[in-house]
């Protein structure tokens, strides 16, 4: 099921990621939902986290944009 807005994302995503990273997460999850309908929900979340990790990294407990 795709997400329609940031506030629909899982709490751990909302609580830990900056807004731009949340937007990346949502876009990647929704894309995987359209392109890989055979994937289960867990795999779609893994894909979304992978997209976030391409642009952000965790430093001192906070997610920051990679240089």
PQR file of N, CA, C, O and H, with PARSE charges and radii, in Angstrom:
ATOM      1  N   UNK A   1       0.840  -1.175   0.000 -0.4000 1.5000
ATOM      2  CA  UNK A   1       0.000   0.000   0.000 -0.0000 2.0000
ATOM      3  C   UNK A   1       0.890   1.246   0.000  0.5500 1.7000
ATOM      4  O   UNK A   1       1.707   1.410   0.906 -0.5500 1.4000
ATOM      5  N   UNK A   2       0.754   2.105  -0.974 -0.4000 1.5000
ATOM      6  CA  UNK A   2       1.588   3.309  -1.031 -0.0000 2.0000
ATOM      7  C   UNK A   2       1.210   4.324   0.052  0.5500 1.7000
ATOM      8  O   UNK A   2       0.092   4.328   0.567 -0.5500 1.4000
ATOM      9  H   UNK A   2       0.090   1.972  -1.710  0.4000 1.0000
ATOM     10  N   UNK A   3       2.174   5.177   0.375 -0.4000 1.5000
ATOM     11  CA  UNK A   3       1.938   6.248   1.342 -0.0000 2.0000
ATOM     12  C   UNK A   3       1.537   7.508   0.592  0.5500 1.7000
ATOM     13  O   UNK A   3       2.143   7.853  -0.423 -0.5500 1.4000
ATOM     14  H   UNK A   3       3.082   5.174  -0.043  0.4000 1.0000
ATOM     15  N   UNK A   4       0.519   8.192   1.092 -0.4000 1.5000
ATOM     16  CA  UNK A   4       0.028   9.415   0.456 -0.0000 2.0000
ATOM     17  C   UNK A   4       0.648  10.678   1.030  0.5500 1.7000
ATOM     18  O   UNK A   4       0.721  11.705   0.355 -0.5500 1.4000
ATOM     19  H   UNK A   4       0.027   7.912   1.916  0.4000 1.0000
ATOM     20  N   UNK A   5       1.097  10.600   2.284 -0.4000 1.5000
ATOM     21  CA  UNK A   5       1.689  11.771   2.929 -0.0000 2.0000
ATOM     22  C   UNK A   5       2.690  11.326   3.990  0.5500 1.7000
ATOM     23  O   UNK A   5       2.651  10.194   4.474 -0.5500 1.4000
ATOM     24  H   UNK A   5       1.038   9.766   2.833  0.4000 1.0000
ATOM     25  N   UNK A   6       3.577  12.235   4.334 -0.4000 1.5000
ATOM     26  CA  UNK A   6       4.639  11.954   5.304 -0.0000 2.0000
ATOM     27  C   UNK A   6       4.069  11.428   6.620  0.5500 1.7000
ATOM     28  O   UNK A   6       4.637  10.518   7.225 -0.5500 1.4000
ATOM     29  H   UNK A   6       3.610  13.154   3.941  0.4000 1.0000
ATOM     30  N   UNK A   7       2.974  11.985   7.054 -0.4000 1.5000
ATOM     31  CA  UNK A   7       2.395  11.580   8.343 -0.0000 2.0000
ATOM     32  C   UNK A   7       1.881  10.144   8.331  0.5500 1.7000
ATOM     33  O   UNK A   7       1.559   9.598   9.385 -0.5500 1.4000
ATOM     34  H   UNK A   7       2.512  12.724   6.564  0.4000 1.0000
ATOM     35  N   UNK A   8       1.801   9.528   7.157 -0.4000 1.5000
ATOM     36  CA  UNK A   8       1.386   8.128   7.059 -0.0000 2.0000
ATOM     37  C   UNK A   8       2.558   7.156   7.223  0.5500 1.7000
ATOM     38  O   UNK A   8       2.349   5.957   7.409 -0.5500 1.4000
ATOM     39  H   UNK A   8       2.062   9.972   6.300  0.4000 1.0000
ATOM     40  N   UNK A   9       3.788   7.671   7.153 -0.4000 1.5000
ATOM     41  CA  UNK A   9       4.967   6.812   7.256 -0.0000 2.0000
ATOM     42  C   UNK A   9       5.056   6.178   8.641  0.5500 1.7000
ATOM     43  O   UNK A   9       4.473   6.690   9.597 -0.5500 1.4000
ATOM     44  H   UNK A   9       3.958   8.645   7.002  0.4000 1.0000
ATOM     45  N   UNK A  10       5.788   5.058   8.755 -0.4000 1.5000
ATOM     46  CA  UNK A  10       5.973   4.440  10.076 -0.0000 2.0000
ATOM     47  C   UNK A  10       6.599   5.428  11.063  0.5500 1.7000
ATOM     48  O   UNK A  10       7.372   6.305  10.676 -0.5500 1.4000
ATOM     49  H   UNK A  10       6.262   4.642   7.979  0.4000 1.0000
ATOM     50  N   UNK A  11       6.259   5.275  12.316 -0.4000 1.5000
ATOM     51  CA  UNK A  11       6.743   6.199  13.348 -0.0000 2.0000
ATOM     52  C   UNK A  11       8.258   6.260  13.419  0.5500 1.7000
ATOM     53  O   UNK A  11       8.819   7.338  13.617 -0.5500 1.4000
ATOM     54  H   UNK A  11       5.631   4.563  12.631  0.4000 1.0000
ATOM     55  N   UNK A  12       8.944   5.111  13.258 -0.4000 1.5000
ATOM     56  CA  UNK A  12      10.406   5.132  13.352 -0.0000 2.0000
ATOM     57  C   UNK A  12      11.023   5.968  12.235  0.5500 1.7000
ATOM     58  O   UNK A  12      12.080   6.568  12.429 -0.5500 1.4000
ATOM     59  H   UNK A  12       8.489   4.236  13.097  0.4000 1.0000
ATOM     60  N   UNK A  13      10.387   6.015  11.087 -0.4000 1.5000
ATOM     61  CA  UNK A  13      10.862   6.845   9.979 -0.0000 2.0000
ATOM     62  C   UNK A  13      10.623   8.314  10.317  0.5500 1.7000
ATOM     63  O   UNK A  13      11.521   9.142  10.162 -0.5500 1.4000
ATOM     64  H   UNK A  13       9.528   5.528  10.930  0.4000 1.0000
ATOM     65  N   UNK A  14       9.431   8.632  10.772 -0.4000 1.5000
ATOM     66  CA  UNK A  14       9.098  10.022  11.108 -0.0000 2.0000
ATOM     67  C   UNK A  14       9.950  10.546  12.263  0.5500 1.7000
ATOM     68  O   UNK A  14      10.366  11.705  12.262 -0.5500 1.4000
ATOM     69  H   UNK A  14       8.702   7.959  10.897  0.4000 1.0000
ATOM     70  N   UNK A  15      10.201   9.689  13.239 -0.4000 1.5000
ATOM     71  CA  UNK A  15      10.920  10.115  14.443 -0.0000 2.0000
ATOM     72  C   UNK A  15      12.426  10.258  14.226  0.5500 1.7000
ATOM     73  O   UNK A  15      13.084  10.997  14.960 -0.5500 1.4000
ATOM     74  H   UNK A  15       9.863   8.748  13.239  0.4000 1.0000
ATOM     75  N   UNK A  16      12.980   9.566  13.233 -0.4000 1.5000
ATOM     76  CA  UNK A  16      14.431   9.528  13.089 -0.0000 2.0000
ATOM     77  C   UNK A  16      14.998  10.253  11.880  0.5500 1.7000
ATOM     78  O   UNK A  16      16.156  10.668  11.901 -0.5500 1.4000
ATOM     79  H   UNK A  16      12.446   8.966  12.637  0.4000 1.0000
ATOM     80  N   UNK A  17      14.219  10.413  10.844 -0.4000 1.5000
ATOM     81  CA  UNK A  17      14.754  10.991   9.614 -0.0000 2.0000
ATOM     82  C   UNK A  17      14.347  12.449   9.437  0.5500 1.7000
ATOM     83  O   UNK A  17      13.238  12.838   9.805 -0.5500 1.4000
ATOM     84  H   UNK A  17      13.278  10.076  10.827  0.4000 1.0000
ATOM     85  N   UNK A  18      15.253  13.262   8.868 -0.4000 1.5000
ATOM     86  CA  UNK A  18      14.863  14.629   8.502 -0.0000 2.0000
ATOM     87  C   UNK A  18      13.790  14.586   7.414  0.5500 1.7000
ATOM     88  O   UNK A  18      13.619  13.569   6.742 -0.5500 1.4000
ATOM     89  H   UNK A  18      16.153  12.947   8.569  0.4000 1.0000
ATOM     90  N   UNK A  19      13.081  15.682   7.249 -0.4000 1.5000
ATOM     91  CA  UNK A  19      11.949  15.709   6.314 -0.0000 2.0000
ATOM     92  C   UNK A  19      12.339  15.285   4.900  0.5500 1.7000
ATOM     93  O   UNK A  19      11.623  14.500   4.279 -0.5500 1.4000
ATOM     94  H   UNK A  19      13.220  16.508   7.795  0.4000 1.0000
ATOM     95  N   UNK A  20      13.451  15.783   4.383 -0.4000 1.5000
ATOM     96  CA  UNK A  20      13.863  15.434   3.016 -0.0000 2.0000
ATOM     97  C   UNK A  20      14.128  13.931   2.900  0.5500 1.7000
ATOM     98  O   UNK A  20      13.789  13.319   1.888 -0.5500 1.4000
ATOM     99  H   UNK A  20      14.033  16.421   4.888  0.4000 1.0000
ATOM    100  N   UNK A  21      14.722  13.345   3.917 -0.4000 1.5000
ATOM    101  CA  UNK A  21      14.971  11.902   3.917 -0.0000 2.0000
ATOM    102  C   UNK A  21      13.653  11.130   3.986  0.5500 1.7000
ATOM    103  O   UNK A  21      13.524  10.062   3.389 -0.5500 1.4000
ATOM    104  H   UNK A  21      14.997  13.843   4.739  0.4000 1.0000
ATOM    105  N   UNK A  22      12.684  11.670   4.710 -0.4000 1.5000
ATOM    106  CA  UNK A  22      11.361  11.044   4.754 -0.0000 2.0000
ATOM    107  C   UNK A  22      10.717  11.064   3.369  0.5500 1.7000
ATOM    108  O   UNK A  22      10.052  10.108   2.970 -0.5500 1.4000
ATOM    109  H   UNK A  22      12.789  12.538   5.195  0.4000 1.0000
ATOM    110  N   UNK A  23      10.920  12.158   2.644 -0.4000 1.5000
ATOM    111  CA  UNK A  23      10.376  12.259   1.283 -0.0000 2.0000
ATOM    112  C   UNK A  23      11.028  11.226   0.368  0.5500 1.7000
ATOM    113  O   UNK A  23      10.356  10.618  -0.465 -0.5500 1.4000
ATOM    114  H   UNK A  23      11.460  12.935   2.968  0.4000 1.0000
ATOM    115  N   UNK A  24      12.348  11.029   0.524 -0.4000 1.5000
ATOM    116  CA  UNK A  24      13.058  10.010  -0.255 -0.0000 2.0000
ATOM    117  C   UNK A  24      12.510   8.633   0.085  0.5500 1.7000
ATOM    118  O   UNK A  24      12.251   7.822  -0.804 -0.5500 1.4000
ATOM    119  H   UNK A  24      12.894  11.524   1.200  0.4000 1.0000
ATOM    120  N   UNK A  25      12.335   8.375   1.369 -0.4000 1.5000
ATOM    121  CA  UNK A  25      11.810   7.088   1.829 -0.0000 2.0000
ATOM    122  C   UNK A  25      10.439   6.824   1.206  0.5500 1.7000
ATOM    123  O   UNK A  25      10.192   5.747   0.661 -0.5500 1.4000
ATOM    124  H   UNK A  25      12.545   9.033   2.092  0.4000 1.0000
ATOM    125  N   UNK A  26       9.562   7.804   1.291 -0.4000 1.5000
ATOM    126  CA  UNK A  26       8.208   7.640   0.769 -0.0000 2.0000
ATOM    127  C   UNK A  26       8.223   7.413  -0.742  0.5500 1.7000
ATOM    128  O   UNK A  26       7.509   6.545  -1.246 -0.5500 1.4000
ATOM    129  H   UNK A  26       9.763   8.678   1.733  0.4000 1.0000
ATOM    130  N   UNK A  27       9.025   8.180  -1.458 -0.4000 1.5000
ATOM    131  CA  UNK A  27       9.097   8.032  -2.914 -0.0000 2.0000
ATOM    132  C   UNK A  27       9.629   6.655  -3.299  0.5500 1.7000
ATOM    133  O   UNK A  27       9.112   6.024  -4.220 -0.5500 1.4000
ATOM    134  H   UNK A  27       9.605   8.885  -1.049  0.4000 1.0000
ATOM    135  N   UNK A  28      10.654   6.192  -2.600 -0.4000 1.5000
ATOM    136  CA  UNK A  28      11.231   4.881  -2.906 -0.0000 2.0000
ATOM    137  C   UNK A  28      10.249   3.763  -2.572  0.5500 1.7000
ATOM    138  O   UNK A  28      10.093   2.819  -3.346 -0.5500 1.4000
ATOM    139  H   UNK A  28      11.074   6.705  -1.852  0.4000 1.0000
ATOM    140  N   UNK A  29       9.588   3.868  -1.422 -0.4000 1.5000
ATOM    141  CA  UNK A  29       8.613   2.842  -1.049 -0.0000 2.0000
ATOM    142  C   UNK A  29       7.494   2.789  -2.081  0.5500 1.7000
ATOM    143  O   UNK A  29       7.121   1.711  -2.544 -0.5500 1.4000
ATOM    144  H   UNK A  29       9.715   4.635  -0.792  0.4000 1.0000
ATOM    145  N   UNK A  30       6.962   3.945  -2.440 -0.4000 1.5000
ATOM    146  CA  UNK A  30       5.859   3.990  -3.405 -0.0000 2.0000
ATOM    147  C   UNK A  30       6.295   3.478  -4.772  0.5500 1.7000
ATOM    148  O   UNK A  30       5.526   2.809  -5.462 -0.5500 1.4000
ATOM    149  H   UNK A  30       7.265   4.821  -2.065  0.4000 1.0000
ATOM    150  N   UNK A  31       7.511   3.785  -5.159 -0.4000 1.5000
ATOM    151  CA  UNK A  31       8.039   3.295  -6.431 -0.0000 2.0000
ATOM    152  C   UNK A  31       8.139   1.773  -6.411  0.5500 1.7000
ATOM    153  O   UNK A  31       7.763   1.107  -7.376 -0.5500 1.4000
ATOM    154  H   UNK A  31       8.136   4.329  -4.598  0.4000 1.0000
ATOM    155  N   UNK A  32       8.644   1.229  -5.316 -0.4000 1.5000
ATOM    156  CA  UNK A  32       8.762  -0.230  -5.225 -0.0000 2.0000
ATOM    157  C   UNK A  32       7.387  -0.881  -5.197  0.5500 1.7000
ATOM    158  O   UNK A  32       7.214  -1.996  -5.688 -0.5500 1.4000
ATOM    159  H   UNK A  32       8.950   1.770  -4.532  0.4000 1.0000
ATOM    160  N   UNK A  33       6.417  -0.192  -4.626 -0.4000 1.5000
ATOM    161  CA  UNK A  33       5.057  -0.732  -4.587 -0.0000 2.0000
ATOM    162  C   UNK A  33       4.487  -0.848  -5.999  0.5500 1.7000
ATOM    163  O   UNK A  33       3.765  -1.796  -6.306 -0.5500 1.4000
ATOM    164  H   UNK A  33       6.558   0.714  -4.227  0.4000 1.0000
ATOM    165  N   UNK A  34       4.813   0.120  -6.856 -0.4000 1.5000
ATOM    166  CA  UNK A  34       4.328   0.100  -8.239 -0.0000 2.0000
ATOM    167  C   UNK A  34       5.113  -0.879  -9.105  0.5500 1.7000
ATOM    168  O   UNK A  34       4.532  -1.627  -9.891 -0.5500 1.4000
ATOM    169  H   UNK A  34       5.400   0.891  -6.606  0.4000 1.0000
ATOM    170  N   UNK A  35       6.434  -0.870  -8.956 -0.4000 1.5000
ATOM    171  CA  UNK A  35       7.297  -1.637  -9.849 -0.0000 2.0000
ATOM    172  C   UNK A  35       7.495  -3.088  -9.427  0.5500 1.7000
ATOM    173  O   UNK A  35       7.803  -3.942 -10.258 -0.5500 1.4000
ATOM    174  H   UNK A  35       6.906  -0.263  -8.317  0.4000 1.0000
ATOM    175  N   UNK A  36       7.321  -3.366  -8.150 -0.4000 1.5000
ATOM    176  CA  UNK A  36       7.582  -4.715  -7.628 -0.0000 2.0000
ATOM    177  C   UNK A  36       6.398  -5.184  -6.782  0.5500 1.7000
ATOM    178  O   UNK A  36       6.532  -5.410  -5.579 -0.5500 1.4000
ATOM    179  H   UNK A  36       7.071  -2.672  -7.474  0.4000 1.0000
ATOM    180  N   UNK A  37       5.275  -5.323  -7.405 -0.4000 1.5000
ATOM    181  CA  UNK A  37       4.064  -5.698  -6.666 -0.0000 2.0000
ATOM    182  C   UNK A  37       4.185  -7.080  -6.024  0.5500 1.7000
ATOM    183  O   UNK A  37       3.418  -7.417  -5.123 -0.5500 1.4000
ATOM    184  H   UNK A  37       5.166  -5.139  -8.381  0.4000 1.0000
ATOM    185  N   UNK A  38       5.150  -7.878  -6.490 -0.4000 1.5000
ATOM    186  CA  UNK A  38       5.346  -9.203  -5.913 -0.0000 2.0000
ATOM    187  C   UNK A  38       6.152  -9.163  -4.613  0.5500 1.7000
ATOM    188  O   UNK A  38       6.210 -10.162  -3.896 -0.5500 1.4000
ATOM    189  H   UNK A  38       5.774  -7.603  -7.222  0.4000 1.0000
ATOM    190  N   UNK A  39       6.778  -8.015  -4.299 -0.4000 1.5000
ATOM    191  CA  UNK A  39       7.543  -7.897  -3.061 -0.0000 2.0000
ATOM    192  C   UNK A  39       6.595  -7.785  -1.872  0.5500 1.7000
ATOM    193  O   UNK A  39       5.522  -7.190  -1.967 -0.5500 1.4000
ATOM    194  H   UNK A  39       6.731  -7.203  -4.881  0.4000 1.0000
ATOM    195  N   UNK A  40       7.016  -8.370  -0.748 -0.4000 1.5000
ATOM    196  CA  UNK A  40       6.218  -8.192   0.464 -0.0000 2.0000
ATOM    197  C   UNK A  40       6.550  -6.829   1.088  0.5500 1.7000
ATOM    198  O   UNK A  40       7.496  -6.157   0.679 -0.5500 1.4000
ATOM    199  H   UNK A  40       7.888  -8.854  -0.671  0.4000 1.0000
ATOM    200  N   UNK A  41       5.772  -6.452   2.057 -0.4000 1.5000
ATOM    201  CA  UNK A  41       5.907  -5.138   2.701 -0.0000 2.0000
ATOM    202  C   UNK A  41       7.309  -4.921   3.272  0.5500 1.7000
ATOM    203  O   UNK A  41       7.872  -3.833   3.146 -0.5500 1.4000
ATOM    204  H   UNK A  41       5.002  -6.998   2.389  0.4000 1.0000
ATOM    205  N   UNK A  42       7.865  -5.950   3.894 -0.4000 1.5000
ATOM    206  CA  UNK A  42       9.196  -5.837   4.483 -0.0000 2.0000
ATOM    207  C   UNK A  42      10.260  -5.518   3.455  0.5500 1.7000
ATOM    208  O   UNK A  42      11.145  -4.701   3.708 -0.5500 1.4000
ATOM    209  H   UNK A  42       7.408  -6.833   3.996  0.4000 1.0000
ATOM    210  N   UNK A  43      10.185  -6.148   2.308 -0.4000 1.5000
ATOM    211  CA  UNK A  43      11.157  -5.903   1.232 -0.0000 2.0000
ATOM    212  C   UNK A  43      11.036  -4.472   0.712  0.5500 1.7000
ATOM    213  O   UNK A  43      12.043  -3.841   0.393 -0.5500 1.4000
ATOM    214  H   UNK A  43       9.466  -6.812   2.103  0.4000 1.0000
ATOM    215  N   UNK A  44       9.830  -3.968   0.627 -0.4000 1.5000
ATOM    216  CA  UNK A  44       9.614  -2.589   0.173 -0.0000 2.0000
ATOM    217  C   UNK A  44      10.220  -1.587   1.161  0.5500 1.7000
ATOM    218  O   UNK A  44      10.772  -0.563   0.759 -0.5500 1.4000
ATOM    219  H   UNK A  44       9.012  -4.481   0.887  0.4000 1.0000
ATOM    220  N   UNK A  45      10.111  -1.892   2.453 -0.4000 1.5000
ATOM    221  CA  UNK A  45      10.715  -1.018   3.463 -0.0000 2.0000
ATOM    222  C   UNK A  45      12.242  -1.085   3.379  0.5500 1.7000
ATOM    223  O   UNK A  45      12.911  -0.064   3.542 -0.5500 1.4000
ATOM    224  H   UNK A  45       9.663  -2.724   2.780  0.4000 1.0000
ATOM    225  N   UNK A  46      12.800  -2.268   3.127 -0.4000 1.5000
ATOM    226  CA  UNK A  46      14.250  -2.392   2.953 -0.0000 2.0000
ATOM    227  C   UNK A  46      14.719  -1.544   1.773  0.5500 1.7000
ATOM    228  O   UNK A  46      15.739  -0.861   1.857 -0.5500 1.4000
ATOM    229  H   UNK A  46      12.257  -3.097   2.994  0.4000 1.0000
ATOM    230  N   UNK A  47      13.982  -1.592   0.694 -0.4000 1.5000
ATOM    231  CA  UNK A  47      14.300  -0.812  -0.503 -0.0000 2.0000
ATOM    232  C   UNK A  47      14.279   0.685  -0.175  0.5500 1.7000
ATOM    233  O   UNK A  47      15.165   1.431  -0.591 -0.5500 1.4000
ATOM    234  H   UNK A  47      13.153  -2.147   0.625  0.4000 1.0000
ATOM    235  N   UNK A  48      13.275   1.106   0.563 -0.4000 1.5000
ATOM    236  CA  UNK A  48      13.151   2.521   0.932 -0.0000 2.0000
ATOM    237  C   UNK A  48      14.312   2.958   1.826  0.5500 1.7000
ATOM    238  O   UNK A  48      14.866   4.040   1.632 -0.5500 1.4000
ATOM    239  H   UNK A  48      12.555   0.500   0.901  0.4000 1.0000
ATOM    240  N   UNK A  49      14.683   2.126   2.802 -0.4000 1.5000
ATOM    241  CA  UNK A  49      15.825   2.459   3.654 -0.0000 2.0000
ATOM    242  C   UNK A  49      17.101   2.525   2.830  0.5500 1.7000
ATOM    243  O   UNK A  49      17.955   3.373   3.088 -0.5500 1.4000
ATOM    244  H   UNK A  49      14.233   1.247   2.959  0.4000 1.0000
ATOM    245  N   UNK A  50      17.246   1.652   1.847 -0.4000 1.5000
ATOM    246  CA  UNK A  50      18.412   1.687   0.969 -0.0000 2.0000
ATOM    247  C   UNK A  50      18.515   3.005   0.223  0.5500 1.7000
ATOM    248  O   UNK A  50      19.604   3.557   0.068 -0.5500 1.4000
ATOM    249  H   UNK A  50      16.552   0.963   1.637  0.4000 1.0000
ATOM    250  N   UNK A  51      17.382   3.504  -0.235 -0.4000 1.5000
ATOM    251  CA  UNK A  51      17.365   4.790  -0.941 -0.0000 2.0000
ATOM    252  C   UNK A  51      17.792   5.922  -0.010  0.5500 1.7000
ATOM    253  O   UNK A  51      18.533   6.818  -0.415 -0.5500 1.4000
ATOM    254  H   UNK A  51      16.498   3.056  -0.108  0.4000 1.0000
ATOM    255  N   UNK A  52      17.331   5.881   1.219 -0.4000 1.5000
ATOM    256  CA  UNK A  52      17.721   6.901   2.200 -0.0000 2.0000
ATOM    257  C   UNK A  52      19.228   6.825   2.450  0.5500 1.7000
ATOM    258  O   UNK A  52      19.907   7.850   2.497 -0.5500 1.4000
ATOM    259  H   UNK A  52      16.729   5.153   1.548  0.4000 1.0000
ATOM    260  N   UNK A  53      19.743   5.609   2.609 -0.4000 1.5000
ATOM    261  CA  UNK A  53      21.167   5.434   2.918 -0.0000 2.0000
ATOM    262  C   UNK A  53      22.074   5.838   1.761  0.5500 1.7000
ATOM    263  O   UNK A  53      23.264   6.074   1.969 -0.5500 1.4000
ATOM    264  H   UNK A  53      19.191   4.776   2.571  0.4000 1.0000
ATOM    265  N   UNK A  54      21.538   5.922   0.554 -0.4000 1.5000
ATOM    266  CA  UNK A  54      22.329   6.421  -0.574 -0.0000 2.0000
ATOM    267  C   UNK A  54      22.590   7.918  -0.450  0.5500 1.7000
ATOM    268  O   UNK A  54      23.608   8.414  -0.934 -0.5500 1.4000
ATOM    269  H   UNK A  54      20.571   5.730   0.385  0.4000 1.0000
ATOM    270  N   UNK A  55      21.685   8.632   0.190 -0.4000 1.5000
ATOM    271  CA  UNK A  55      21.793  10.090   0.293 -0.0000 2.0000
ATOM    272  C   UNK A  55      22.130  10.587   1.697  0.5500 1.7000
ATOM    273  O   UNK A  55      22.619  11.706   1.856 -0.5500 1.4000
ATOM    274  H   UNK A  55      20.858   8.230   0.584  0.4000 1.0000
ATOM    275  N   UNK A  56      21.875   9.773   2.707 -0.4000 1.5000
ATOM    276  CA  UNK A  56      22.074  10.173   4.099 -0.0000 2.0000
ATOM    277  C   UNK A  56      22.907   9.131   4.827  0.5500 1.7000
ATOM    278  O   UNK A  56      22.957   7.964   4.438 -0.5500 1.4000
ATOM    279  H   UNK A  56      21.477   8.864   2.578  0.4000 1.0000
ATOM    280  N   UNK A  57      23.559   9.580   5.895 -0.4000 1.5000
ATOM    281  CA  UNK A  57      24.292   8.669   6.761 -0.0000 2.0000
ATOM    282  C   UNK A  57      24.039   9.071   8.206  0.5500 1.7000
ATOM    283  O   UNK A  57      23.680  10.211   8.500 -0.5500 1.4000
ATOM    284  H   UNK A  57      23.519  10.528   6.211  0.4000 1.0000
ATOM    285  N   UNK A  58      24.232   8.117   9.090 -0.4000 1.5000
ATOM    286  CA  UNK A  58      23.994   8.382  10.496 -0.0000 2.0000
ATOM    287  C   UNK A  58      25.312   8.787  11.150  0.5500 1.7000
ATOM    288  O   UNK A  58      26.282   8.028  11.143 -0.5500 1.4000
ATOM    289  H   UNK A  58      24.524   7.191   8.851  0.4000 1.0000
ATOM    290  N   UNK A  59      25.333   9.992  11.715 -0.4000 1.5000
ATOM    291  CA  UNK A  59      26.506  10.504  12.418 -0.0000 2.0000
ATOM    292  C   UNK A  59      26.076  10.942  13.805  0.5500 1.7000
ATOM    293  O   UNK A  59      25.159  11.746  13.969 -0.5500 1.4000
ATOM    294  H   UNK A  59      24.546  10.608  11.721  0.4000 1.0000
ATOM    295  N   UNK A  60      26.754  10.398  14.790 -0.4000 1.5000
ATOM    296  CA  UNK A  60      26.467  10.737  16.182 -0.0000 2.0000
ATOM    297  C   UNK A  60      24.985  10.600  16.502  0.5500 1.7000
ATOM    298  O   UNK A  60      24.409  11.425  17.211 -0.5500 1.4000
ATOM    299  H   UNK A  60      27.499   9.744  14.657  0.4000 1.0000
ATOM    300  N   UNK A  61      24.379   9.545  15.967 -0.4000 1.5000
ATOM    301  CA  UNK A  61      22.987   9.245  16.268 -0.0000 2.0000
ATOM    302  C   UNK A  61      21.956  10.001  15.455  0.5500 1.7000
ATOM    303  O   UNK A  61      20.755   9.829  15.667 -0.5500 1.4000
ATOM    304  H   UNK A  61      24.847   8.875  15.390  0.4000 1.0000
ATOM    305  N   UNK A  62      22.407  10.846  14.516 -0.4000 1.5000
ATOM    306  CA  UNK A  62      21.464  11.623  13.697 -0.0000 2.0000
ATOM    307  C   UNK A  62      21.724  11.369  12.225  0.5500 1.7000
ATOM    308  O   UNK A  62      22.866  11.183  11.806 -0.5500 1.4000
ATOM    309  H   UNK A  62      23.382  10.986  14.343  0.4000 1.0000
ATOM    310  N   UNK A  63      20.650  11.364  11.441 -0.4000 1.5000
ATOM    311  CA  UNK A  63      20.763  11.204   9.999 -0.0000 2.0000
ATOM    312  C   UNK A  63      21.088  12.550   9.373  0.5500 1.7000
ATOM    313  O   UNK A  63      20.366  13.528   9.564 -0.5500 1.4000
ATOM    314  H   UNK A  63      19.721  11.515  11.782  0.4000 1.0000
ATOM    315  N   UNK A  64      22.202  12.587   8.613 -0.4000 1.5000
ATOM    316  CA  UNK A  64      22.634  13.808   7.945 -0.0000 2.0000
ATOM    317  C   UNK A  64      22.902  13.514   6.474  0.5500 1.7000
ATOM    318  O   UNK A  64      23.263  12.398   6.101 -0.5500 1.4000
ATOM    319  H   UNK A  64      22.789  11.792   8.458  0.4000 1.0000
ATOM    320  N   UNK A  65      22.719  14.535   5.654 -0.4000 1.5000
ATOM    321  CA  UNK A  65      22.955  14.392   4.216 -0.0000 2.0000
ATOM    322  C   UNK A  65      24.434  14.129   3.970  0.5500 1.7000
ATOM    323  O   UNK A  65      25.296  14.779   4.562 -0.5500 1.4000
ATOM    324  H   UNK A  65      22.426  15.442   5.957  0.4000 1.0000
ATOM    325  N   UNK A  66      24.721  13.172   3.092 -0.4000 1.5000
ATOM    326  CA  UNK A  66      26.110  12.881   2.744 -0.0000 2.0000
ATOM    327  C   UNK A  66      26.702  14.051   1.976  0.5500 1.7000
ATOM    328  O   UNK A  66      26.007  14.754   1.243 -0.5500 1.4000
ATOM    329  H   UNK A  66      24.021  12.644   2.611  0.4000 1.0000
ATOM    330  N   UNK A  67      28.002  14.243   2.162 -0.4000 1.5000
ATOM    331  CA  UNK A  67      28.705  15.323   1.449 -0.0000 2.0000
ATOM    332  C   UNK A  67      28.888  14.997  -0.010  0.5500 1.7000
ATOM    333  O   UNK A  67      29.458  15.794  -0.755 -0.5500 1.4000
ATOM    334  H   UNK A  67      28.566  13.672   2.758  0.4000 1.0000
TER
END
